[in-house]
Amino acid sequence: MVPPHTFEGRRWSPITHVLVTLVCRDGRVIDTVREHVWMHAWRRSNQLTSAIAGDVYSVTPHGWTGVMDQRAGFTPRTRPALQAVSQPE
């Protein structure tokens, strides 16, 4: 998916990708421990590739937010969980 980070001649190959993670879950539009675990996991995972770790975004039925940039919005958002509704008799 991402090319390796190689030494070419006198310099390292250029960075060609930014890795972004989406965490789709229920709940409020805030960053939680789940998103910070992903941030920690990505911190060193890209060192042998031509990519840098981007942000981790939470997407919920109420909207979205980024962990590092603190932006947020109402769309895109996930669909709320479907619930069974009984018919009145």
Secondary structure, 3 states (H helix, E strand, C coil): CCCECCEECCEECCCCEEEEEEEECCCCCCCCHHHHHHHHHHHCCCCCECEEEEEEEEEECCEEEECCCCCEECCCCCCCCCCCCCCCC
